[in-house]
Amino acid sequence: MRGIVAALLLTSAGGFATRRTLLRLSVQSRGVPDSAAPPAPSLRSDVASFKVMDVVESAQALEAEGHRVYHLEVGQPSTGAPAAVKRAAARALDTEKLGYTQSKGIPELREAIIKHYYEVGGIPEGSLDPERLVITTGSSGGFLLAFAACFDKDDHVAVGSTCYPCYRNILESMDCHPAIIQLNKEFKLTATQLRAEVERRKDAGLPPLKGVIQSSPSNPTGSTLTPAEVEEMCAFCAAEGMWFLSDEIYHGINFGEQAASALRFPQYADNVMVLNSFSKYFSMTGWRLGWMVLPEGLVDSVYRLQQNMFINAPTLSQLAAVECFSEESIDELEGHVARYTENREIVMSTLERLEIPISPCNGAFYVYADLGDLAGDVAQGLGAEVLCETFLREKKVAITPGTDFEDPASGMGFKRIRFSFPGATEDVREAMKRFEEWWPSWLERCA
Ligand SMILES: Cc1ncc(COP(=O)(O)O)c(C=O)c1O
């Protein structure tokens, strides 16, 4: 086989027809012992999978068998986009060409976001140059742009010991090193923890941190930095010459004081990048739309990366999302937050009755429970993953083990579980009733 290929190569200087012939021959040769194996997948693609997606699959399998399953596993609103957004999308489908847009996004949407920051975000009026704002393909698209713009191969980037797992996974796939920092007792990564790590690294002669990324409110804990803590993070990163990547995707979903955007402190703007999204507060996960507010020094890099990687965020979503900020839409979205508030109370009060310690949950739509030894011993076939599988099988309620969110080396993922509560209140109530009924049977298994 290799001989035929070599002969063809020699006789035909690689013309189109000959390449096709070669391709056919190589396809025909599959299974023939002397054919070359295709290359292996890249090392960078060897990232951890999402356990929550395994839970989703198991839940769907049960649904396919005809069971009613209660979904407290996935972090997405059970509602769709605001009605005004859907109407705008329908209009745009009829009237617009839906071609490419400017890479940084349509001006109307960028301006609407900036106006929203001034009106409800407590951002000093006039402090945001629209050129610093880029519309992205969800905040996930934003992470790729952000990491590519901020970090080089072998850079060390701080993440919390409990965090949104894609930070670690994407950083690793870009050949960066996540530096895992233990959260404080309130499940927060503040400037205090960061300073201790920076100093430890200096003392130990370890490479410095190039930046830090975290979400506040946090997935999975709901813990939220106070405005003073956000300011301290900004100031510390500026003093140390680090990037502060502030993931603000859950802003707008707060139970108590609104989370403070890092943009409230424009004096540190050169070191701070904000990532946000229409997925959570705006209830538009599938529209794949987000935005970044960039430090001046990264604008040009991110524009060029966006042009090459994505060209632009989805045009239909951009046109429709302008309607997110209308009074009608905000009223509708605030209605969702009122529902999350009620749901949170149901989840928290159930876990409190069961005396299960939980994270503070000041924002987002998650309660993170720390079961400690009550999760059971992994060596004995127990632990959070088995707990979630068993609860789903026996009570038809899907929740997520902590293994997605925890530093894999810590083992904490097997002791913690996440309840996601953006669903319908009656579903959350029924799910938690089932958990309360079922919990004693789990404790018996662990005894
Ligand atoms: C903290 C955090 N950041 C970012 C994302 C990604 O969101 P998207 O790409 O839909 O904007 C999620 C999704 O759950 C998240 O929890």
The ligand as a MOL file (V3000), in Angstrom:
LIG
                    3D

  0  0  0     0  0            999 V3000
M  V30 BEGIN CTAB
M  V30 COUNTS 16 16 0 0 0
M  V30 BEGIN ATOM
M  V30 1 C -19.3670 30.9390 36.3580 0
M  V30 2 C -19.7360 30.6580 34.9420 0
M  V30 3 N -19.0950 31.3250 33.9610 0
M  V30 4 C -19.3690 31.0800 32.6750 0
M  V30 5 C -20.3170 30.1420 32.2870 0
M  V30 6 C -20.5400 29.9060 30.8070 0
M  V30 7 O -21.6640 30.5260 30.3550 0
M  V30 8 P -21.9850 30.9690 28.8660 0
M  V30 9 O -20.9210 30.4760 27.9740 0
M  V30 10 O -23.3180 30.3650 28.5740 0
M  V30 11 O -22.0410 32.4630 28.8870 0
M  V30 12 C -21.0320 29.4520 33.2720 0
M  V30 13 C -22.0350 28.4540 32.8980 0
M  V30 14 O -22.6160 27.7640 33.6970 0
M  V30 15 C -20.7290 29.7190 34.6260 0
M  V30 16 O -21.3580 29.1010 35.6350 0
M  V30 END ATOM
M  V30 BEGIN BOND
M  V30 1 1 1 2
M  V30 2 1 2 3
M  V30 3 2 2 15
M  V30 4 2 3 4
M  V30 5 1 4 5
M  V30 6 1 5 6
M  V30 7 2 5 12
M  V30 8 1 6 7
M  V30 9 1 7 8
M  V30 10 2 8 9
M  V30 11 1 8 10
M  V30 12 1 8 11
M  V30 13 1 12 13
M  V30 14 1 12 15
M  V30 15 2 13 14
M  V30 16 1 15 16
M  V30 END BOND
M  V30 END CTAB
M  END
